[in-house]
C-alpha cells in the first residue's frame, strides 16, 4: 500500500535546514523539523503544510541523546517510518572563532558533539528501519571545510572532516541494502551563522564585508540556502540510488578538487 515518504530534517528552523524542509515538502514528502527555537520551527512547518504536505515541528536540545531518540519516536508516531534523514543541525566557527592555541575547550567539545555525535545518534536510530524496509536516504550536511581548513575554526573543520568520514563508513557498510548515505558540502552560504563569520573575517583582515562576500565564490556572491537544498532533494530521490558515500560540493566552484 502506497504511503507518502517521510523526511526528518534536523536544524530545520532556518537557513539550509529550513530550505531543505520546504523543498522536500514541495516534492511531496511529509516533513518533520527539529531545532531549539519553537517559533522558527513553527514558521517552517507552516510553509511545509502550505505546500500540501504534512509537517511536524519538534523543538529539541539535540545535544542530549534522549532528545534525539524522542524526535525519532515522535516523527514515526505522527508521520510514519523515516525514509529520509537530513542531518543539518550544527554549530559553526563563527560562534567562537579563535586560534588553535587559544581555543576554548568547552566550545571544542560542544562543536564535536553537535556536529558529529548527534548525526551519529540519528543514524543509529533510523538506519535499522531503513535497512529492514530496503530503502532509505541519509544526507549529512557537511561543509567545504570537510575538505580544507577554516582559519580560527579548528573545531568546525575537525568536526566536518569527521562527519565526512562517518558518511563514508556508513555508506560502505550499508552498500547493497537499498540505503544510501551521502554528504553535501556547501560553500559560503547566506545565513545568520555565515553573516557572523564574514563580519569576523572582515575585522580580522581589515577589509569590507562586501568584498569578502563578492570573493566568497567564483560566482561573485554567496550561495543561497535553496541552492543547497536542491542538491539534497536530488540525493533523496530514487534517481540518486547509484550515488553512495559521496561528498557533493555545492560551492559555486570555490573548491575544484575532488
C-alpha positions as CSV (number, residue, x, y, z in Angstrom):
1,X,0.0,0.0,0.0
2,X,1.4,3.4,-1.0
3,X,2.3,5.9,1.7
4,X,4.0,9.3,1.2
5,X,7.6,9.2,2.2
6,X,8.7,10.9,5.4
7,X,11.7,13.1,5.9
8,X,13.3,14.3,9.1
9,X,15.4,17.5,8.9
10,X,17.5,18.4,11.9
11,X,18.4,22.1,12.5
12,X,15.4,22.9,10.4
13,X,14.5,26.2,11.9
14,X,16.3,28.5,9.5
15,X,19.0,28.6,6.8
16,X,19.9,25.5,4.9
17,X,17.7,23.3,7.1
18,X,14.6,25.3,6.6
19,X,15.2,25.4,2.9
20,X,15.6,21.6,2.8
21,X,12.4,21.1,4.7
22,X,10.4,23.3,2.4
23,X,12.0,21.9,-0.8
24,X,11.3,18.3,0.3
25,X,7.7,19.2,1.1
26,X,7.3,20.7,-2.3
27,X,8.3,17.4,-3.8
28,X,5.5,15.6,-1.8
29,X,7.4,14.4,1.3
30,X,5.9,14.7,4.7
31,X,8.5,16.6,6.8
32,X,9.4,16.7,10.5
33,X,11.7,19.5,11.5
34,X,13.6,19.8,14.8
35,X,15.7,22.6,16.3
36,X,15.9,24.6,19.5
37,X,13.7,27.5,18.7
38,X,10.0,26.7,18.5
39,X,8.9,29.9,16.9
40,X,11.3,29.4,13.9
41,X,10.2,25.8,13.6
42,X,6.5,26.8,13.5
43,X,7.2,29.1,10.6
44,X,8.9,26.4,8.6
45,X,6.2,23.9,9.4
46,X,3.6,26.4,8.1
47,X,5.4,26.6,4.8
48,X,5.6,22.8,4.7
49,X,1.9,22.5,5.2
50,X,1.2,25.2,2.7
51,X,2.8,23.0,0.0
52,X,0.2,20.3,0.8
53,X,2.4,18.1,2.8
54,X,2.1,17.1,6.5
55,X,4.5,18.9,8.7
56,X,5.7,18.3,12.3
57,X,7.5,20.8,14.5
58,X,9.7,19.2,17.2
59,X,11.6,21.6,19.5
60,X,14.6,19.8,21.0
61,X,18.0,20.1,22.5
62,X,19.8,17.6,20.3
63,X,23.0,17.5,22.4
64,X,21.1,15.2,24.7
65,X,20.8,11.6,23.4
66,X,17.3,11.1,24.9
67,X,16.1,14.2,22.9
68,X,17.4,12.7,19.7
69,X,15.6,9.4,20.4
70,X,12.4,11.3,21.3
71,X,12.5,13.2,18.0
72,X,12.8,10.0,16.0
73,X,10.0,8.3,18.0
74,X,7.6,11.3,17.7
75,X,8.3,11.6,13.9
76,X,7.4,7.9,13.5
77,X,4.3,8.1,15.6
78,X,2.9,11.2,13.9
79,X,4.1,10.8,10.3
80,X,5.3,7.2,9.8
81,X,8.6,5.5,9.3
82,X,11.5,7.8,8.4
83,X,12.7,7.3,4.8
84,X,15.0,10.4,4.5
85,X,17.2,11.8,7.2
86,X,18.9,15.2,6.7
87,X,21.5,15.8,9.4
88,X,21.8,19.5,9.2
89,X,21.9,20.6,12.9
90,X,25.3,22.1,13.7
91,X,27.3,25.0,15.0
92,X,29.8,27.0,13.0
93,X,33.1,28.6,13.8
94,X,31.5,32.0,13.9
95,X,30.2,31.3,17.4
96,X,33.6,31.4,19.0
97,X,36.5,31.8,16.5
98,X,40.0,31.6,18.0
99,X,43.5,30.4,17.1
100,X,44.1,26.8,18.0
101,X,46.4,27.5,20.9
102,X,43.8,29.8,22.4
103,X,40.8,27.7,21.5
104,X,38.0,27.2,24.1
105,X,37.9,23.6,25.3
106,X,34.2,23.6,26.1
107,X,33.4,25.0,22.7
108,X,35.5,22.3,21.1
109,X,33.6,19.6,23.0
110,X,30.2,21.2,22.1
111,X,31.1,21.5,18.4
112,X,32.2,17.9,18.1
113,X,29.1,16.7,20.0
114,X,26.6,18.7,17.9
115,X,28.3,18.3,14.5
116,X,29.4,14.7,14.7
117,X,27.9,12.8,17.7
118,X,24.3,14.0,17.0
119,X,24.3,12.8,13.4
120,X,25.8,9.5,14.6
121,X,23.0,9.1,17.1
122,X,20.3,9.9,14.5
123,X,21.8,7.5,12.0
124,X,22.0,4.7,14.6
125,X,18.3,5.3,15.4
126,X,16.9,5.4,11.8
127,X,19.2,3.1,9.8
128,X,17.9,-0.3,11.1
129,X,14.4,0.6,9.9
130,X,15.6,1.7,6.6
131,X,17.6,-1.5,6.1
132,X,14.6,-3.6,7.1
133,X,12.4,-1.8,4.5
134,X,15.1,-2.0,1.9
135,X,15.1,1.8,1.1
136,X,16.4,4.9,2.7
137,X,18.4,8.1,2.3
138,X,20.7,9.8,4.7
139,X,22.1,13.2,3.7
140,X,24.6,14.7,6.0
141,X,25.2,18.5,5.7
142,X,29.0,18.8,5.9
143,X,30.9,21.7,4.5
144,X,33.6,22.6,2.1
145,X,35.6,22.7,5.4
146,X,35.3,18.9,5.3
147,X,38.0,19.2,2.6
148,X,40.1,22.3,3.5
149,X,40.6,24.3,6.7
150,X,39.0,27.4,8.0
151,X,41.2,29.9,9.8
152,X,40.5,30.0,13.5
153,X,37.9,27.3,13.1
154,X,39.7,24.2,14.4
155,X,36.6,22.6,15.9
156,X,34.4,23.2,12.9
157,X,37.0,22.0,10.4
158,X,37.7,18.9,12.5
159,X,34.1,18.1,13.0
160,X,33.2,18.4,9.3
161,X,36.1,16.1,8.4
162,X,34.8,13.6,11.0
163,X,31.3,13.8,9.6
164,X,32.7,13.1,6.1
165,X,34.4,10.0,7.5
166,X,31.3,8.9,9.2
167,X,29.4,9.3,6.0
168,X,31.8,7.1,4.1
169,X,31.9,4.3,6.7
170,X,28.1,4.1,6.9
171,X,27.9,4.1,3.1
172,X,30.4,1.3,2.8
173,X,28.7,-0.8,5.5
174,X,25.2,-0.4,4.1
175,X,26.0,-0.7,0.4
176,X,23.6,-3.0,-1.4
177,X,20.8,-2.6,1.2
178,X,18.8,0.0,-0.7
179,X,20.0,2.7,1.7
180,X,22.5,5.4,0.6
181,X,24.4,7.7,2.8
182,X,25.9,10.9,1.2
183,X,27.0,14.3,2.4
184,X,26.5,17.7,0.8
185,X,29.4,20.2,1.3
186,X,28.1,23.7,1.0
187,X,30.4,26.6,0.3
188,X,29.8,30.1,1.7
189,X,26.0,30.2,2.0
190,X,23.9,33.1,3.1
191,X,22.8,32.5,6.7
192,X,22.8,34.1,10.1
193,X,25.8,32.0,11.0
194,X,27.8,32.9,7.9
195,X,26.9,36.6,8.4
196,X,28.8,36.5,11.7
197,X,31.7,34.6,10.1
198,X,32.1,37.2,7.4
199,X,32.0,40.0,10.0
200,X,34.7,38.3,12.0
201,X,37.0,37.8,8.9
202,X,36.4,41.3,7.7
203,X,37.6,42.7,11.0
204,X,40.5,40.2,11.1
205,X,41.7,41.1,7.6
206,X,40.8,44.7,7.6
207,X,38.6,44.6,4.5
208,X,34.9,45.3,3.9
209,X,32.3,42.6,4.4
210,X,31.0,43.3,0.9
211,X,34.4,42.5,-0.5
212,X,34.6,39.1,1.2
213,X,31.1,38.3,0.1
214,X,32.0,39.0,-3.6
215,X,35.1,36.9,-3.2
216,X,33.5,34.0,-1.4
217,X,32.9,32.1,-4.7
218,X,33.9,32.5,-8.3
219,X,30.2,33.4,-8.9
220,X,30.9,36.7,-7.2
221,X,28.3,36.0,-4.5
222,X,27.3,33.8,-1.6
223,X,25.2,30.8,-2.3
224,X,21.5,30.8,-1.3
225,X,20.2,28.1,1.0
226,X,17.7,27.0,-1.6
227,X,20.6,26.1,-3.9
228,X,22.0,23.7,-1.4
229,X,18.5,22.3,-0.8
230,X,18.2,21.4,-4.4
231,X,21.1,19.0,-4.1
232,X,19.6,17.5,-1.0
233,X,16.3,16.9,-2.8
234,X,18.1,15.1,-5.7
235,X,20.1,12.9,-3.3
236,X,16.8,12.0,-1.5
237,X,15.3,10.9,-4.8
238,X,15.1,7.4,-6.3
239,X,17.1,8.7,-9.2
240,X,20.1,9.1,-6.9
241,X,20.2,5.4,-6.0
242,X,23.7,4.9,-7.5
243,X,25.3,7.7,-5.6
244,X,26.6,6.5,-2.3
245,X,29.4,7.6,0.1
246,X,30.0,10.8,-1.8
247,X,30.8,14.3,-0.6
248,X,29.0,16.6,-3.1
249,X,30.4,20.1,-3.3
250,X,27.8,22.9,-3.7
251,X,30.2,25.8,-3.5
252,X,29.9,27.8,-6.7
253,X,33.3,26.5,-7.9
254,X,35.3,27.6,-4.9
255,X,36.7,24.2,-4.4
256,X,37.6,22.5,-7.7
257,X,39.4,19.4,-6.4
258,X,37.6,16.1,-6.0
